[in-house]
Amino acid sequence: MTILLATNFSDALKARFDPAVGVIGPFPGPLGAALSPDQAAGIRILVTVGTLVTDAAAMDRLPNLGLVCCYGT
């Protein structure tokens, strides 16, 4: 299981993630577009903020996404 960060978050927040879970991102460009198909398939959680676009195209690029967490909401 991998967590995709849509933007930079503080080190304090990142330290709260389970060390056994992979955390990647953020990447430039549209959400998920920089990922290989294998990387995209491993993303189960997206952590984003309300000011970033999480559209249908992003969801299509992350076929196994199970949770979108909008930090700060």
VMD Tcl script that draws the C-alpha trace (Angstrom):
set ca {
  {0.00 0.00 0.00}
  {1.22 3.48 -0.86}
  {0.08 6.97 0.10}
  {0.32 9.68 -2.54}
  {0.84 13.23 -1.28}
  {-0.67 15.79 -3.65}
  {1.37 18.64 -2.18}
  {4.14 19.25 0.33}
  {3.07 18.67 3.90}
  {4.98 19.36 7.09}
  {7.47 16.86 8.43}
  {5.33 16.63 11.56}
  {2.37 15.39 9.52}
  {4.51 12.97 7.51}
  {5.92 11.54 10.74}
  {2.41 10.42 11.71}
  {2.17 7.96 8.82}
  {2.86 4.32 9.64}
  {6.50 3.64 8.68}
  {5.41 0.35 7.08}
  {3.36 2.26 4.51}
  {5.08 3.81 1.51}
  {4.65 7.55 1.04}
  {5.45 9.22 -2.29}
  {4.98 12.63 -3.83}
  {4.29 15.29 -4.50}
  {5.07 15.29 -8.21}
  {4.86 18.12 -10.73}
  {2.01 18.24 -13.22}
  {-1.45 16.71 -13.08}
  {-2.13 14.49 -10.09}
  {-0.87 10.97 -10.77}
  {0.40 11.70 -14.28}
  {4.08 11.25 -13.31}
  {3.48 7.75 -11.97}
  {4.18 4.56 -13.89}
  {1.19 2.21 -14.24}
  {2.68 -0.04 -11.54}
  {3.18 2.89 -9.15}
  {-0.34 4.19 -9.84}
  {-1.81 0.74 -9.16}
  {-0.16 0.72 -5.71}
  {-1.71 4.00 -4.57}
  {-4.49 3.31 -2.07}
  {-4.65 6.68 -0.28}
  {-4.43 10.22 -1.61}
  {-3.73 13.07 0.83}
  {-4.60 16.43 -0.70}
  {-5.93 19.88 0.18}
  {-9.08 21.62 -0.96}
  {-7.29 24.09 -3.21}
  {-5.92 21.35 -5.50}
  {-7.94 19.77 -8.28}
  {-8.77 16.10 -7.82}
  {-10.79 15.46 -10.95}
  {-12.08 12.37 -12.77}
  {-8.88 12.16 -14.84}
  {-6.79 11.92 -11.66}
  {-9.09 9.24 -10.28}
  {-8.79 7.29 -13.55}
  {-5.00 7.37 -13.23}
  {-5.22 5.81 -9.74}
  {-7.28 2.64 -10.33}
  {-6.98 1.18 -6.80}
  {-7.53 4.39 -4.86}
  {-9.63 3.66 -1.80}
  {-9.47 6.88 0.23}
  {-9.11 10.58 -0.53}
  {-8.15 12.56 2.56}
  {-8.57 16.30 2.23}
  {-6.24 17.63 4.92}
  {-7.52 20.61 6.84}
  {-11.17 19.95 6.18}
}
mol new
graphics top color blue
foreach p $ca { graphics top sphere $p radius 0.5 }
foreach p [lrange $ca 0 end-1] q [lrange $ca 1 end] { graphics top cylinder $p $q radius 0.2 }
display resetview
